[in-house]
Amino acid sequence: MFVGSVAFDVLLGDVHSLKQKRSLVRPLVAELRRKYDVSAAEAGHLDLHRRALVGVAVVAATMLATAARCWRAATRRAASMR
């Protein structure tokens, strides 16, 4: 069994409050969980309103499957945010 993890340091553009930040980060974390079947959570920068640290973790039977799921979650979601 293999464990993979990825951390995203997300810079949020026009956000002026923690409430606005939460309204952007919560759907992002929910989509990562639902679409890519990974564990995801806001893991850092909780007191900064223009920055978020999102952690993603995966457990799979093979190292290749673990790496592939982490890579898919990282690249596809990042590309769609541009």
C-alpha positions as CSV (number, residue, x, y, z in Angstrom):
1,M,0.0,0.0,0.0
2,F,1.3,3.4,-1.0
3,V,0.5,6.9,0.2
4,G,0.9,10.0,-1.9
5,S,0.4,13.6,-1.0
6,V,0.4,17.0,-2.7
7,A,0.1,20.5,-1.3
8,F,-1.2,23.4,-3.3
9,D,-0.4,27.0,-2.3
10,V,-3.3,28.8,-3.9
11,L,-3.1,32.6,-4.3
12,L,-6.6,34.1,-4.5
13,G,-7.0,37.2,-6.6
14,D,-9.8,39.6,-5.6
15,V,-10.7,38.4,-2.2
16,H,-11.1,40.9,0.6
17,S,-12.3,38.8,3.6
18,L,-12.0,35.3,5.1
19,K,-15.7,34.8,4.3
20,Q,-15.0,35.3,0.6
21,K,-12.0,33.0,0.8
22,R,-14.1,30.3,2.4
23,S,-16.7,30.6,-0.4
24,L,-13.9,29.8,-2.9
25,V,-11.9,27.2,-1.1
26,R,-14.8,25.0,0.2
27,P,-16.1,24.2,-3.3
28,L,-12.6,23.6,-4.6
29,V,-11.9,21.0,-1.8
30,A,-15.4,19.4,-2.3
31,E,-14.7,19.1,-6.1
32,L,-11.3,17.5,-5.5
33,R,-12.8,15.0,-3.2
34,R,-15.8,14.1,-5.4
35,K,-14.1,14.2,-8.8
36,Y,-10.8,12.6,-8.1
37,D,-11.6,10.3,-5.1
38,V,-8.9,11.8,-2.9
39,S,-8.8,13.2,0.6
40,A,-8.5,17.0,0.5
41,A,-8.6,19.8,3.1
42,E,-7.6,23.4,3.6
43,A,-4.4,22.8,5.6
44,G,-2.7,26.2,6.1
45,H,-2.8,29.9,5.8
46,L,-6.1,29.9,7.6
47,D,-5.7,33.5,8.8
48,L,-4.7,35.0,5.5
49,H,-7.6,36.0,3.2
50,R,-5.7,36.0,-0.1
51,R,-3.9,32.7,0.3
52,A,-4.8,29.1,0.9
53,L,-2.9,25.9,1.4
54,V,-4.8,22.9,0.2
55,G,-3.5,19.4,0.9
56,V,-4.4,16.3,-1.0
57,A,-3.7,12.7,0.0
58,V,-4.2,9.4,-1.8
59,V,-3.8,5.7,-0.8
60,A,-3.6,3.0,-3.5
61,A,-2.3,-0.5,-3.9
62,T,0.5,0.3,-6.3
63,M,3.0,3.2,-6.5
64,L,2.0,3.9,-10.1
65,A,-1.7,4.2,-9.2
66,T,-0.9,6.5,-6.3
67,A,1.3,8.8,-8.5
68,A,-1.3,8.8,-11.3
69,R,-4.2,9.9,-9.0
70,C,-2.1,12.6,-7.4
71,W,-1.0,13.8,-10.9
72,R,-4.5,13.8,-12.3
73,A,-5.9,15.8,-9.4
74,A,-3.0,18.3,-9.5
75,T,-2.8,19.0,-13.3
76,R,-6.5,18.9,-14.3
77,R,-7.7,21.1,-11.5
78,A,-4.8,23.6,-11.9
79,A,-5.4,23.8,-15.7
80,S,-9.1,24.5,-15.2
81,M,-8.4,27.4,-12.8
82,R,-6.5,29.4,-15.4
